Every structure is written in structure tokens, then in C-alpha cells.
């Protein structure tokens, strides 16, 4: 397994963890940036899993990637959600 495969795997893991941490902390909405991080993470882990013959992981990340691409397309087409003004 080459260095690029390992970088793809670790980079993918980092993207997924960053997306989840930012979403959980309320610093990122489930929009375009979140979906980009999600799809990049799934792609990196898919490459790494396939290269290592970890087929259950590769299959999971293939599905995760497909869901992320569909969600990204929806997020790009949808205008940003406006928060209602706070009365006061």
C-alpha cells in the first residue's frame, strides 16, 4: 500500500471527524461545507479500504459517498436557510 493510499485514508478520517465535530459543536450547519467534508472523507476511506482489501468498510464508504454526493447536490441547489429574527 502506497503513501498516497495511507494519506487518503487518514485525510478521509480527518475530514469525517472534522465535519462531525463542527456540526456537533454548532459551528457548522448541514450545508455545502459539511457535505464536502463528508464526501471527501468517504472517498478517502473508500480508497484506503479497497486498497487494504477491507471490503465491508469500502462498501460502507461507497454508500456513504453516494449519499453525500446526493446531499451535496441538494445543498448546492437550495438557498441558505434564514433564521427568523429573535423578538425583543
ZAVEX-940566 format. One record per residue: x, y, z of N, C-alpha, C in turn; residue number from 0. Coordinates in steps of 0.001 Angstrom, whole numbers, plus 524288, in hexadecimal, padded with zeros to 5 digits. Atoms other than C-alpha are relative to their C-alpha. Layout:
# ZAVEX-940566
((X, Y, Z), (X, Y, Z), (X, Y, Z), NUM);
...
END
This chain:
# ZAVEX-940566
((8034C, 7FB70, 80000), (80000, 80000, 80000), (8037C, 804D3, 80000), 0);
((7FCAF, 7FB74, 8009F), (805B0, 80CC0, 7FBCF), (7FEC7, 80465, 803C5), 1);
((80099, 7FB73, 7FCA2), (8074D, 8196C, 802F5), (7FAF9, 802F1, 7FEC1), 2);
((804C7, 7FD29, 80172), (7FC2B, 81FA7, 7FB36), (7FB1B, 7FD5C, 8021D), 3);
((80468, 802E4, 7FDD4), (7F2E3, 814F2, 7FFAC), (7FF6D, 80127, 805CB), 4);
((80027, 7FED9, 7FA66), (7F683, 8175D, 80DD3), (7FE5C, 805A8, 800F7), 5);
((80180, 7FA7D, 7FF78), (7F557, 82624, 80C35), (7FA2C, 800A2, 7FEEC), 6);
((8059B, 7FFC6, 8012C), (7E7E6, 82439, 80601), (7FCCC, 7FE0C, 80499), 7);
((802D8, 8022B, 7FB91), (7E384, 81BE1, 81175), (8000B, 8039D, 804B4), 8);
((7FFA3, 7FC82, 7FB77), (7E881, 824D5, 81C29), (7FD5D, 8053A, 7FEE4), 9);
((802A9, 7FB1A, 80165), (7E3D0, 830E6, 814E4), (7FA18, 7FF61, 80017), 10);
((8059A, 80114, 7FFE6), (7D669, 82AC0, 81323), (7FDE9, 7FFB6, 80583), 11);
((8019D, 8005F, 7FA86), (7D596, 8275A, 82184), (7FFDE, 80568, 8027C), 12);
((7FFD6, 7FAB2, 7FDE5), (7D983, 8353F, 824EA), (7FB6F, 80352, 7FE2C), 13);
((8046E, 7FD02, 8021B), (7CF2E, 83B18, 81BF3), (7FAE3, 7FE7E, 802AD), 14);
((804D6, 801C0, 7FD7E), (7C459, 832BB, 821C8), (7FFBE, 801C6, 805AD), 15);
((7FFEE, 7FE50, 7FA8B), (7C876, 835AF, 82FB9), (7FF42, 805E1, 80080), 16);
((80095, 7FA50, 7FFE9), (7C99C, 8443A, 82CE8), (7FA5E, 80191, 7FEE3), 17);
((8056D, 7FEC2, 80153), (7BC32, 844A9, 8267A), (7FC67, 7FEDC, 8049B), 18);
((80358, 8017C, 7FBA4), (7B5E5, 83D81, 831DD), (800E6, 80382, 804BB), 19);
((7FEC9, 7FCAB, 7FB82), (7BCE5, 84585, 83C3F), (7FDCE, 8057A, 7FF4A), 20);
((80207, 7FABF, 800FF), (7B95C, 85284, 835E7), (7FA0E, 80026, 8001C), 21);
((805BB, 8004C, 7FFE6), (7AB38, 84E64, 833F2), (7FE18, 7FF71, 8059F), 22);
((80194, 800EE, 7FA92), (7AA30, 84976, 841F4), (800D9, 804C4, 80372), 23);
((7FED4, 7FB50, 7FCF2), (7B03B, 855F0, 8474E), (7FCA7, 804A3, 7FE5A), 24);
((8034C, 7FBBA, 801DF), (7A665, 85E28, 83FC2), (802F3, 80412, 7FCE0), 25);
((7FCDD, 7FC4A, 8030A), (7B130, 864A5, 837ED), (7FF68, 7FF4C, 7FA21), 26);
((800BD, 8012E, 80585), (7ACD6, 85ECD, 82AFF), (7FA8F, 7FDC8, 7FF47), 27);
((8052E, 80216, 8013B), (79F7A, 85C8B, 82526), (80093, 7FB7B, 7FC2B), 28);
((7FFED, 8045B, 803B4), (79BFC, 850B3, 81D12), (7FF22, 8021C, 7FA7F), 29);
((80061, 7FDA0, 8052A), (79E8F, 857FB, 81071), (8046A, 7FE3D, 7FC82), 30);
((7FC20, 8013F, 803FC), (7A860, 85862, 8056F), (80542, 7FE6F, 80269), 31);
((7FAEB, 80130, 7FDA9), (7B4AF, 858A0, 80DE9), (7FFEA, 7FABD, 802C6), 32);
((8007F, 80502, 7FD4B), (7AFF4, 84D60, 8165C), (7FFF6, 7FB8A, 7FC1B), 33);
((8005C, 80432, 803D8), (7ACA1, 8453E, 80A6B), (8051B, 7FF40, 7FD0B), 34);
((7FAD6, 8008C, 8027C), (7B9C5, 84829, 80407), (803B9, 7FCF2, 8037F), 35);
((7FCAE, 802DF, 7FC55), (7C0E7, 84393, 81032), (7FE56, 7FA44, 8004F), 36);
((80221, 8054C, 7FFAF), (7B80A, 837AC, 810E3), (8017F, 7FCB5, 7FB3D), 37);
((7FECA, 802FC, 804BE), (7BA0F, 83394, 802BC), (805E3, 7FF33, 7FF62), 38);
((7FA50, 800A0, 8003F), (7C8BB, 8360E, 80344), (801C6, 7FBC0, 803C2), 39);
((7FEAA, 803FD, 7FC2D), (7C98D, 82DBF, 80F73), (7FE96, 7FA91, 7FE27), 40);
((801B0, 8051D, 801EF), (7C1C1, 822A3, 80995), (80370, 7FE2E, 7FB76), 41);
((7FCBB, 8016D, 80479), (7C9E2, 822FF, 7FD20), (80563, 7FE2C, 801CF), 42);
((7FADE, 8017F, 7FE08), (7D6B8, 82283, 80494), (7FFF4, 7FAB0, 802A8), 43);
((8005B, 80505, 7FD55), (7D25F, 8173A, 80D23), (7FE8F, 7FB9E, 7FC3C), 44);
((80143, 803E4, 803FE), (7CCBA, 81029, 80146), (80500, 7FE2C, 7FD41), 45);
((7FB0E, 8014B, 8029E), (7D9E3, 810BC, 7FA4A), (80370, 7FCB3, 80396), 46);
((7FCB4, 802CF, 7FC53), (7E11F, 80C4C, 8066A), (7FDDC, 7FA92, 80132), 47);
((80260, 80512, 7FEDA), (7D78D, 80165, 809A6), (8008E, 7FC2F, 7FB7E), 48);
((7FF81, 80360, 80496), (7D7B5, 7FC13, 7FBD4), (805A8, 7FE42, 7FF45), 49);
((7FA7C, 8015B, 800A7), (7E695, 7FC87, 7FB3B), (801BE, 7FBE5, 803F5), 50);
((7FE9C, 803BE, 7FBE5), (7E75D, 7F4BE, 807DE), (7FC98, 7FB1E, 7FFDB), 51);
((80371, 8048C, 80057), (7DCDC, 7EB18, 803AF), (7FBFC, 7FFCF, 8045D), 52);
((803EA, 7FFAE, 7FBD4), (7D3DE, 7EFA1, 80EA7), (7FABA, 80120, 7FD69), 53);
((804A0, 7FF47, 8034A), (7C7B6, 7ED7A, 8066C), (7FB24, 801DD, 802E7), 54);
((8048B, 7FDC6, 7FD44), (7BD44, 7EFDC, 810D0), (8008D, 805E5, 800D2), 55);
((7FF07, 7FA6F, 7FF46), (7C36E, 7FD0B, 813CD), (7FFAB, 802E8, 7FACB), 56);
((80034, 7FD8B, 8052D), (7C51E, 80025, 8055D), (7FA5B, 8007C, 7FE20), 57);
((80580, 7FFD8, 801A4), (7B6D6, 7FCB1, 802A3), (7FCFB, 80421, 80307), 58);
((80297, 7FC07, 7FCC8), (7B217, 80505, 80E03), (8015C, 80570, 7FE08), 59);
((7FE5D, 7FAD5, 801BF), (7BA0E, 81094, 8092F), (7FE39, 8013A, 7FA77), 60);
((80242, 7FF1B, 8052E), (7B531, 80EBD, 7FB40), (7FA61, 801FD, 80091), 61);
((80564, 7FE41, 7FF0B), (7A737, 81002, 80034), (8000C, 80569, 8027F), 62);
((7FF7A, 7FAF1, 7FD5F), (7AB3C, 81B4D, 8092A), (80145, 80444, 7FBFA), 63);
((7FE8C, 7FC51, 80421), (7B167, 821FC, 7FD58), (7FB4E, 80149, 7FC95), 64);
((804A0, 7FF10, 80349), (7A508, 82048, 7F524), (7FC04, 8036A, 802CF), 65);
((803A4, 7FCC7, 7FCF1), (79C86, 825DE, 7FFFE), (80212, 80592, 80068), 66);
((7FDA4, 7FAD1, 7FF8E), (7A5FF, 83126, 801D0), (7FFB7, 80321, 7FAF4), 67);
((80059, 7FD4D, 80511), (7A63B, 8346B, 7F34A), (7FA6C, 801DA, 7FF0A), 68);
((8057C, 7FE72, 800AB), (79756, 83478, 7F2D6), (7FEAD, 8048D, 80396), 69);
((80115, 7FBBD, 7FC4F), (796A9, 83D14, 7FEF9), (802CE, 80501, 7FE63), 70);
((7FD19, 7FB6D, 801D9), (7A120, 84621, 7F972), (7FD16, 802A8, 7FB8A), 71);
((802EA, 7FDC8, 8046B), (7995B, 847E7, 7ECEC), (7FB32, 802F1, 801E8), 72);
((8049F, 7FD69, 7FDCB), (78D3B, 84B30, 7F4D7), (80192, 80509, 802C7), 73);
((7FE3F, 7FB63, 7FD16), (794C6, 854AE, 7FD8E), (801A7, 80462, 7FC56), 74);
((7FE46, 7FC03, 803B9), (79A82, 85BB7, 7F1C9), (7FB4E, 802AE, 7FD79), 75);
((804A3, 7FDD8, 80293), (78D17, 85D8B, 7EB8E), (7FC81, 8030F, 803B1), 76);
((80379, 7FD99, 7FC34), (7865F, 861D1, 7F81B), (80264, 8050F, 80206), 77);
((7FDDF, 7FB2A, 7FDB9), (787D0, 86FFD, 7FC91), (800F6, 7FF39, 805D0), 78);
((7FEDF, 80082, 7FA69), (78DA1, 871A0, 80A26), (7FB29, 80133, 8034C), 79);
((8047C, 7FF43, 7FC94), (783B6, 87097, 81513), (800BC, 804DE, 80331), 80);
((7FFE1, 7FB2C, 7FCF8), (780A5, 87D93, 81B5A), (7FD9E, 7FEEE, 8055A), 81);
((80212, 80088, 7FAC1), (77EEF, 87D86, 829FD), (7FC15, 80472, 800EA), 82);
((803C8, 7FBD4, 7FEDE), (772C5, 884E1, 82E75), (8024C, 803C6, 803F6), 83);
((7FDF4, 7FC29, 7FC43), (7759C, 89180, 835CA), (7FE22, 7FEAC, 80584), 84);
((80155, 800EE, 7FA8D), (775BF, 89055, 84478), (7FCDA, 804B1, 80201), 85);
((80313, 7FB92, 7FE11), (76ABC, 8986E, 84A6F), (80299, 8027E, 804BE), 86);
((7FDE0, 7FDA8, 7FB45), (76EB9, 8A236, 8544E), (80156, 80561, 7FF5D), 87);
END
